Amino acid sequence: MKKTTVLLNRVNFRYGWTMVMLLALPLWFASCSKDKDGNGEPDVKPSAVSGSWKISGMKVNPGFDFGTGQKITDLLAFFKEYGGEEAVACLTDTKITFNSNGTISGTPSPNCKSDDLDDFNPAEDNSKWSVNGNKLTIIDKEGSQVYDLETSGNTMKWSITEKDDLDGDGKVDTYTMTIEFKKA
């Protein structure tokens, strides 16, 4: 009788263990597929990016003194004060469309009268785009740029850390540029 009890306990243990594994494996595999880039955050689906967007904010961190005596972190406010309403309208009225086939089309604002502002537009017409994990890659005629990507409902944020002499003081600075978008 003791051998039978031991045998039944082993069968029950194995059966129980097998059931636990059968129930846990789908959850384990599902969780693995949601973080391709391994940063611990859920991946952004390309469908969250597809559609038309307009720039709603441009921030730089740390802030820079562009000769005004104060650190500037909100670039749209800076452009408004020193470049005028048309400069901000050029950036915020331009519609950028991320087509589901991986191409970008854009409708520039009629307020875009300066080629200098094009340097701040993150996506040119006829560019290509793709999402991998939480990274957005934009490929245009000048090469590719990879941004950290966040989406939530009707908002999207791109961030990139760069090294450049943004304030024109002759020193290379490291800063993070964040571009905020709203669905158009």
C-alpha positions in Angstrom: 0.0 0.0 0.0 2.9 2.4 0.8 4.3 2.0 -2.7 0.9 2.8 -4.2 0.6 6.0 -2.1 4.1 7.1 -3.0 3.4 6.4 -6.7 0.1 8.3 -6.6 1.8 11.3 -4.8 4.5 11.4 -7.6 1.8 11.2 -10.3 -0.2 14.0 -8.6 3.0 16.1 -8.1 4.0 15.6 -11.8 0.4 16.3 -12.9 0.2 19.4 -10.8 3.6 20.6 -11.9 2.6 19.9 -15.5 -0.6 21.9 -15.1 1.3 24.8 -13.6 3.8 24.9 -16.5 1.0 24.6 -19.1 -0.8 27.6 -17.5 2.4 29.6 -17.0 4.1 29.1 -20.3 1.6 31.2 -22.4 1.9 34.1 -20.0 5.7 33.8 -19.9 6.0 33.8 -23.7 3.5 36.6 -24.0 5.5 38.8 -21.7 8.7 38.2 -23.6 7.2 39.5 -26.8 6.2 42.9 -25.4 9.7 44.3 -24.8 11.8 43.8 -27.9 14.4 46.4 -27.0 14.8 45.2 -23.4 14.3 48.5 -21.7 11.6 47.2 -19.3 8.8 49.2 -20.9 6.1 47.8 -23.2 6.9 48.2 -26.9 5.1 50.8 -29.0 3.0 49.3 -31.8 3.5 50.9 -35.2 -0.3 51.4 -35.4 0.1 53.9 -32.5 2.3 56.1 -34.7 0.4 55.7 -38.0 -1.7 58.7 -38.8 -1.3 62.5 -39.0 0.4 64.5 -36.3 1.3 68.1 -35.5 4.2 69.3 -33.3 2.8 70.6 -30.0 6.1 71.1 -28.0 9.8 71.1 -28.3 11.9 70.9 -25.2 15.7 70.8 -24.5 17.3 69.6 -21.4 19.5 71.0 -19.9 18.4 74.5 -20.9 20.7 76.8 -22.9 21.4 80.5 -22.7 21.0 81.7 -26.3 22.4 85.1 -25.3 19.3 86.2 -23.4 20.8 85.7 -19.9 18.3 83.0 -19.0 18.3 79.2 -19.6 15.8 78.2 -22.3 14.1 74.8 -22.1 11.0 75.5 -24.2 12.1 76.0 -27.7 8.7 76.9 -29.1 8.4 79.7 -26.6 11.9 80.9 -27.5 11.0 80.8 -31.3 7.8 82.7 -30.6 9.7 85.4 -28.7 12.6 85.8 -31.0 11.3 84.4 -34.3 7.7 85.5 -34.2 4.3 83.8 -34.4 5.0 82.7 -38.0 8.1 80.7 -36.8 6.0 78.8 -34.3 3.1 78.4 -36.6 5.4 77.0 -39.3 6.4 74.1 -36.9 3.0 73.6 -35.2 0.8 73.9 -38.3 2.8 71.5 -40.4 1.0 68.2 -40.6 3.2 65.1 -40.7 1.5 61.8 -41.8 3.0 58.5 -40.9 1.6 56.2 -43.6 1.0 52.5 -42.7 3.4 51.5 -45.6 6.4 53.0 -43.7 6.5 56.3 -45.6 6.0 59.9 -44.4 4.1 62.6 -46.2 3.8 66.1 -45.0 1.7 69.2 -45.6 3.8 72.3 -44.8 2.1 75.2 -43.1 1.8 78.3 -45.3 3.6 80.1 -42.5 6.9 78.4 -43.4 8.8 81.2 -45.0 12.2 80.4 -43.7 14.4 77.4 -44.6 16.1 77.7 -41.2 13.0 76.3 -39.5 13.3 73.2 -41.6 16.3 72.2 -39.5 13.9 71.8 -36.6 11.3 69.7 -38.5 12.1 66.1 -37.5 10.5 64.4 -40.5 10.8 65.4 -44.2 8.2 64.6 -46.8 9.1 61.3 -48.6 11.1 59.9 -45.6 10.7 56.4 -44.3 9.8 55.4 -40.7 9.8 52.2 -38.6 9.2 51.2 -35.0 11.3 48.6 -33.1 10.4 48.3 -29.5 10.4 51.8 -28.1 12.6 53.2 -30.9 11.4 55.2 -33.9 13.8 55.3 -36.9 13.3 58.1 -39.5 15.3 57.7 -42.7 15.6 60.6 -45.1 18.1 61.8 -47.8 20.6 62.9 -45.1 20.6 59.5 -43.3 18.8 58.0 -40.3 17.9 59.2 -36.9 16.7 57.0 -34.0 14.5 58.4 -31.3 13.2 57.1 -28.0 9.5 56.8 -28.5 6.5 57.2 -26.2 2.8 57.2 -27.2 -0.3 57.6 -25.2 -3.7 58.1 -26.8 -3.5 61.2 -29.0 0.0 62.2 -27.9 3.4 61.1 -29.0 6.9 62.0 -27.8 10.3 61.6 -29.4 13.5 62.1 -27.5 17.1 62.0 -28.6 20.3 62.8 -26.8 22.7 64.8 -29.0 26.1 66.5 -28.9 26.3 69.9 -30.7 27.1 73.5 -30.1 23.5 74.4 -29.9 24.0 77.8 -28.2 26.9 78.9 -30.4 29.5 79.4 -27.6 32.1 77.2 -29.3 31.7 74.3 -26.9 30.1 71.0 -27.7 27.1 70.4 -25.4 25.3 67.2 -24.6 21.5 67.7 -24.4 18.3 65.8 -24.8 15.7 67.2 -27.3 12.1 66.1 -26.8 9.5 66.7 -29.5 5.9 66.4 -28.5 3.1 65.7 -31.0 -0.7 65.7 -31.0 -2.9 63.8 -33.4 -4.1 66.0 -36.2 
